[in-house]
């Protein structure tokens, strides 16, 4: 089971999604006090839709999450590179502050995947998320909402 972590006591309020976790181990490895958040179990299908950018979780009501469909795309290599650089900044911050974290190796490996991606070899516009593009190439990918 996957998990969506929202700001607590924000029933019906949009844009309160804080983190996502693919399984209980990932949930327990997040650097959060779980009592301070509303944690909702969700299907792998909905988790993947958010992770790969085809849906966004906009709010929750009780234990039900509301989604909207999204159409992510990058018009050119500059916009994609800017997005990749922002993700690498998040990952670098996590790595530098959490050297003993149980998931550090996964995030370092993902950082390496991002470093190795040649944005010149991509056909633009790229009509899918970076995460979906990497998945389609057989690479592992993460969403920034998964950073512990």
MIDOSE-1310 file (N, C-alpha, C; in nm, 2 decimals, decimal comma, always signed):
residues 148
xxxx	+0,08/-0,12/+0,00/+0,00/+0,00/+0,00/+0,09/+0,13/+0,00; +0,05/+0,22/-0,08/+0,11/+0,35/-0,08/+0,05/+0,45/+0,02; +0,12/+0,56/+0,04/+0,07/+0,65/+0,14/+0,08/+0,80/+0,09; -0,02/+0,88/+0,12/-0,01/+1,02/+0,09/-0,02/+1,09/+0,22
xxxx	+0,07/+1,18/+0,24/+0,09/+1,26/+0,36/+0,05/+1,40/+0,34; -0,06/+1,44/+0,41/-0,11/+1,57/+0,40/-0,09/+1,65/+0,53; -0,11/+1,78/+0,52/-0,11/+1,87/+0,64/-0,23/+1,83/+0,72; -0,21/+1,81/+0,84/-0,32/+1,77/+0,93/-0,42/+1,88/+0,95
xxxx	-0,55/+1,84/+0,97/-0,66/+1,93/+0,99/-0,68/+2,03/+0,88; -0,66/+1,98/+0,76/-0,67/+2,06/+0,64/-0,78/+2,00/+0,54; -0,88/+1,93/+0,60/-0,98/+1,86/+0,53/-1,04/+1,96/+0,42; -1,04/+1,92/+0,30/-1,11/+2,00/+0,19/-1,02/+2,12/+0,15
xxxx	-0,91/+2,14/+0,20/-0,83/+2,25/+0,16/-0,73/+2,21/+0,05; -0,72/+2,28/-0,06/-0,64/+2,24/-0,17/-0,49/+2,27/-0,14; -0,40/+2,19/-0,21/-0,26/+2,21/-0,20/-0,20/+2,18/-0,07; -0,25/+2,08/+0,00/-0,20/+2,04/+0,13/-0,12/+1,91/+0,13
xxxx	-0,09/+1,86/+0,01/-0,01/+1,74/+0,01/+0,13/+1,77/+0,04; +0,19/+1,70/+0,13/+0,32/+1,72/+0,18/+0,43/+1,63/+0,13; +0,40/+1,50/+0,13/+0,49/+1,39/+0,09/+0,40/+1,27/+0,04; +0,47/+1,18/-0,04/+0,41/+1,06/-0,08/+0,52/+0,95/-0,04
xxxx	+0,47/+0,83/-0,01/+0,55/+0,72/+0,02/+0,50/+0,59/-0,05; +0,59/+0,52/-0,12/+0,54/+0,41/-0,19/+0,50/+0,29/-0,11; +0,56/+0,28/+0,01/+0,53/+0,17/+0,10/+0,55/+0,21/+0,24; +0,52/+0,11/+0,33/+0,54/+0,14/+0,47/+0,68/+0,17/+0,52
xxxx	+0,78/+0,10/+0,45/+0,92/+0,13/+0,49/+0,95/+0,27/+0,45; +0,91/+0,32/+0,33/+0,94/+0,46/+0,29/+0,87/+0,55/+0,38; +0,75/+0,52/+0,42/+0,67/+0,61/+0,51/+0,75/+0,62/+0,64; +0,80/+0,51/+0,70/+0,87/+0,51/+0,82/+1,00/+0,58/+0,81
xxxx	+1,06/+0,59/+0,69/+1,19/+0,65/+0,67/+1,18/+0,80/+0,64; +1,06/+0,86/+0,63/+1,04/+1,00/+0,61/+1,09/+1,07/+0,74; +1,15/+1,19/+0,72/+1,19/+1,27/+0,83/+1,08/+1,35/+0,89; +0,98/+1,29/+0,94/+0,86/+1,36/+0,99/+0,81/+1,29/+1,12
xxxx	+0,74/+1,37/+1,20/+0,66/+1,31/+1,31/+0,53/+1,28/+1,25; +0,50/+1,16/+1,23/+0,37/+1,11/+1,17/+0,25/+1,16/+1,24; +0,26/+1,19/+1,37/+0,14/+1,24/+1,44/+0,10/+1,38/+1,40; +0,19/+1,45/+1,33/+0,16/+1,59/+1,29/+0,10/+1,59/+1,15
xxxx	+0,07/+1,48/+1,09/+0,02/+1,48/+0,95/-0,10/+1,38/+0,94; -0,18/+1,41/+0,83/-0,29/+1,32/+0,80/-0,23/+1,22/+0,69; -0,22/+1,10/+0,73/-0,17/+0,99/+0,64/-0,28/+0,91/+0,59; -0,29/+0,90/+0,46/-0,40/+0,82/+0,39/-0,34/+0,71/+0,31
xxxx	-0,38/+0,59/+0,33/-0,34/+0,48/+0,25/-0,41/+0,49/+0,11; -0,33/+0,46/+0,01/-0,39/+0,47/-0,13/-0,34/+0,36/-0,22; -0,40/+0,34/-0,33/-0,36/+0,23/-0,42/-0,23/+0,27/-0,49; -0,16/+0,16/-0,53/-0,04/+0,18/-0,61/-0,07/+0,25/-0,74
xxxx	-0,18/+0,22/-0,80/-0,22/+0,29/-0,92/-0,23/+0,44/-0,91; -0,29/+0,49/-0,80/-0,30/+0,63/-0,78/-0,16/+0,69/-0,74; -0,08/+0,61/-0,66/+0,05/+0,66/-0,63/+0,13/+0,68/-0,75; +0,13/+0,58/-0,84/+0,21/+0,59/-0,97/+0,16/+0,71/-1,05
xxxx	+0,03/+0,73/-1,06/-0,02/+0,84/-1,13/+0,03/+0,98/-1,08; +0,04/+0,99/-0,95/+0,10/+1,11/-0,90/+0,25/+1,11/-0,92; +0,32/+1,00/-0,89/+0,46/+0,99/-0,91/+0,51/+1,03/-1,05; +0,43/+0,98/-1,15/+0,47/+0,99/-1,29/+0,40/+1,11/-1,35
xxxx	+0,32/+1,19/-1,28/+0,27/+1,31/-1,32/+0,15/+1,32/-1,40; +0,07/+1,21/-1,41/-0,06/+1,21/-1,48/-0,17/+1,26/-1,40; -0,15/+1,26/-1,26/-0,25/+1,32/-1,17/-0,18/+1,40/-1,06; -0,26/+1,49/-1,00/-0,22/+1,56/-0,89/-0,32/+1,54/-0,78
xxxx	-0,27/+1,51/-0,66/-0,36/+1,50/-0,54/-0,38/+1,64/-0,49; -0,51/+1,69/-0,50/-0,53/+1,83/-0,47/-0,58/+1,85/-0,32; -0,65/+1,75/-0,27/-0,70/+1,77/-0,13/-0,75/+1,64/-0,08; -0,80/+1,64/+0,04/-0,86/+1,52/+0,10/-0,98/+1,55/+0,18
xxxx	-1,07/+1,46/+0,19/-1,19/+1,47/+0,28/-1,20/+1,34/+0,35; -1,18/+1,34/+0,48/-1,17/+1,22/+0,56/-1,05/+1,14/+0,51; -1,08/+1,02/+0,46/-0,97/+0,93/+0,40/-0,98/+0,92/+0,25; -1,05/+1,01/+0,19/-1,07/+1,01/+0,04/-0,99/+1,13/-0,02
xxxx	-0,91/+1,10/-0,12/-0,82/+1,20/-0,18/-0,89/+1,24/-0,31; -0,89/+1,37/-0,34/-0,94/+1,43/-0,47/-0,82/+1,45/-0,56; -0,84/+1,41/-0,68/-0,73/+1,42/-0,78/-0,78/+1,51/-0,90; -0,68/+1,56/-0,97/-0,71/+1,62/-1,10/-0,61/+1,56/-1,20
xxxx	-0,65/+1,55/-1,32/-0,56/+1,50/-1,43/-0,46/+1,62/-1,46; -0,34/+1,58/-1,49/-0,24/+1,68/-1,53/-0,18/+1,64/-1,66; -0,13/+1,74/-1,73/-0,06/+1,72/-1,86/+0,07/+1,79/-1,85; +0,17/+1,72/-1,80/+0,30/+1,78/-1,79/+0,38/+1,77/-1,92
xxxx	+0,45/+1,88/-1,95/+0,53/+1,87/-2,07/+0,64/+1,98/-2,06; +0,74/+1,96/-2,14/+0,85/+2,06/-2,15/+0,87/+2,10/-2,29; +0,86/+2,23/-2,32/+0,87/+2,28/-2,45/+1,01/+2,27/-2,51; +1,11/+2,28/-2,43/+1,25/+2,28/-2,48/+1,34/+2,22/-2,38
xxxx	+1,47/+2,20/-2,42/+1,57/+2,15/-2,33/+1,60/+2,24/-2,22; +1,59/+2,37/-2,24/+1,62/+2,46/-2,13/+1,52/+2,45/-2,01; +1,40/+2,44/-2,04/+1,30/+2,42/-1,94/+1,31/+2,29/-1,87; +1,35/+2,18/-1,94/+1,37/+2,05/-1,88/+1,50/+2,06/-1,79
xxxx	+1,60/+2,12/-1,84/+1,72/+2,13/-1,77/+1,70/+2,20/-1,64; +1,63/+2,31/-1,64/+1,60/+2,39/-1,52/+1,52/+2,30/-1,42; +1,43/+2,22/-1,47/+1,35/+2,14/-1,38/+1,45/+2,03/-1,32; +1,53/+1,97/-1,40/+1,63/+1,87/-1,35/+1,72/+1,94/-1,24
xxxx	+1,77/+2,06/-1,27/+1,86/+2,13/-1,18/+1,79/+2,15/-1,04; +1,66/+2,18/-1,05/+1,59/+2,21/-0,92/+1,57/+2,08/-0,84; +1,55/+1,97/-0,91/+1,54/+1,84/-0,84/+1,67/+1,80/-0,78; +1,78/+1,82/-0,85/+1,91/+1,79/-0,80/+1,94/+1,88/-0,68
xxxx	+1,90/+2,00/-0,68/+1,92/+2,09/-0,56/+1,84/+2,03/-0,44; +1,72/+1,98/-0,45/+1,65/+1,92/-0,34/+1,72/+1,79/-0,30; +1,77/+1,71/-0,39/+1,84/+1,59/-0,36/+1,97/+1,62/-0,28; +2,04/+1,72/-0,33/+2,17/+1,76/-0,27/+2,15/+1,80/-0,13
xxxx	+2,04/+1,88/-0,10/+2,01/+1,92/+0,03/+1,98/+1,80/+0,12; +1,90/+1,71/+0,07/+1,87/+1,59/+0,15/+2,00/+1,51/+0,18; +2,08/+1,49/+0,08/+2,21/+1,41/+0,10/+2,30/+1,48/+0,20; +2,32/+1,61/+0,18/+2,41/+1,68/+0,27/+2,37/+1,68/+0,42
xxxx	+2,24/+1,67/+0,44/+2,18/+1,68/+0,58/+2,15/+1,54/+0,64; +2,16/+1,44/+0,56/+2,11/+1,30/+0,60/+2,21/+1,19/+0,56; +2,34/+1,21/+0,59/+2,44/+1,11/+0,54/+2,42/+0,97/+0,59; +2,35/+0,95/+0,70/+2,32/+0,82/+0,75/+2,18/+0,76/+0,73
xxxx	+2,11/+0,83/+0,64/+1,97/+0,80/+0,62/+1,96/+0,66/+0,55; +1,87/+0,57/+0,58/+1,86/+0,44/+0,52/+1,83/+0,45/+0,37; +1,78/+0,56/+0,31/+1,75/+0,57/+0,17/+1,85/+0,65/+0,09; +1,96/+0,68/+0,16/+2,06/+0,77/+0,10/+2,12/+0,72/-0,04
xxxx	+2,14/+0,59/-0,04/+2,20/+0,52/-0,16/+2,10/+0,54/-0,28; +1,97/+0,52/-0,26/+1,87/+0,54/-0,36/+1,87/+0,68/-0,42; +1,88/+0,78/-0,33/+1,88/+0,92/-0,38/+2,01/+0,96/-0,44; +2,12/+0,90/-0,40/+2,24/+0,93/-0,47/+2,24/+0,87/-0,61
xxxx	+2,19/+0,75/-0,62/+2,17/+0,68/-0,75/+2,08/+0,76/-0,84; +1,97/+0,81/-0,79/+1,88/+0,89/-0,87/+1,95/+1,02/-0,92; +2,03/+1,08/-0,83/+2,10/+1,20/-0,86/+2,20/+1,17/-0,98; +2,26/+1,05/-0,98/+2,35/+1,01/-1,08/+2,28/+0,99/-1,22
xxxx	+2,15/+0,94/-1,21/+2,07/+0,92/-1,33/+2,04/+1,06/-1,39; +2,01/+1,15/-1,30/+1,98/+1,29/-1,35/+2,10/+1,35/-1,41; +2,22/+1,33/-1,35/+2,34/+1,39/-1,40/+2,37/+1,33/-1,54; +2,34/+1,20/-1,56/+2,37/+1,13/-1,68/+2,27/+1,15/-1,79
xxxx	+2,16/+1,22/-1,77/+2,06/+1,24/-1,87/+2,10/+1,34/-1,97; +2,11/+1,31/-2,09/+2,15/+1,41/-2,20/+2,02/+1,47/-2,25; +1,99/+1,59/-2,21/+1,87/+1,66/-2,26/+1,87/+1,69/-2,41; +1,99/+1,69/-2,47/+2,00/+1,71/-2,61/+1,95/+1,60/-2,70
xxxx	+1,94/+1,48/-2,64/+1,89/+1,36/-2,71/+1,74/+1,34/-2,70; +1,67/+1,43/-2,64/+1,53/+1,42/-2,62/+1,46/+1,50/-2,73; +1,35/+1,45/-2,78/+1,27/+1,52/-2,88/+1,17/+1,61/-2,81; +1,16/+1,74/-2,85/+1,08/+1,83/-2,78/+0,97/+1,88/-2,88
xxxx	+0,85/+1,91/-2,83/+0,82/+1,91/-2,68/+0,81/+1,77/-2,62; +0,86/+1,76/-2,50/+0,85/+1,64/-2,43/+0,71/+1,64/-2,36; +0,62/+1,55/-2,40/+0,48/+1,56/-2,36/+0,45/+1,47/-2,24; +0,54/+1,46/-2,15/+0,52/+1,38/-2,03/+0,62/+1,43/-1,92
xxxx	+0,60/+1,38/-1,80/+0,69/+1,42/-1,69/+0,83/+1,36/-1,71; +0,92/+1,43/-1,65/+1,06/+1,37/-1,64/+1,05/+1,23/-1,58; +0,98/+1,22/-1,47/+0,97/+1,09/-1,41/+0,92/+0,98/-1,50; +0,82/+1,01/-1,57/+0,76/+0,91/-1,67/+0,86/+0,89/-1,78
xxxx	+0,93/+0,99/-1,83/+1,03/+0,97/-1,93/+1,14/+0,88/-1,89; +1,19/+0,90/-1,76/+1,29/+0,81/-1,71/+1,24/+0,67/-1,70; +1,12/+0,65/-1,65/+1,06/+0,52/-1,63/+1,05/+0,45/-1,77; +1,01/+0,52/-1,87/+1,00/+0,47/-2,00/+1,13/+0,42/-2,06
xxxx	+1,24/+0,49/-2,01/+1,37/+0,45/-2,05/+1,43/+0,33/-1,97; +1,35/+0,29/-1,87/+1,40/+0,18/-1,79/+1,48/+0,22/-1,67; +1,48/+0,35/-1,64/+1,56/+0,41/-1,53/+1,47/+0,42/-1,41; +1,52/+0,41/-1,29/+1,44/+0,44/-1,18/+1,42/+0,59/-1,16
xxxx	+1,31/+0,63/-1,11/+1,29/+0,77/-1,09/+1,20/+0,79/-0,97; +1,21/+0,91/-0,91/+1,14/+0,94/-0,79/+1,07/+1,08/-0,82; +0,97/+1,10/-0,74/+0,91/+1,24/-0,74/+0,97/+1,31/-0,62; +0,98/+1,44/-0,63/+1,04/+1,52/-0,52/+0,95/+1,51/-0,39
xxxx	+0,83/+1,47/-0,40/+0,75/+1,45/-0,28/+0,79/+1,32/-0,21; +0,87/+1,24/-0,27/+0,92/+1,12/-0,20/+1,05/+1,15/-0,12; +1,11/+1,26/-0,13/+1,23/+1,29/-0,06/+1,21/+1,29/+0,09; +1,28/+1,21/+0,16/+1,26/+1,20/+0,31/+1,29/+1,33/+0,38
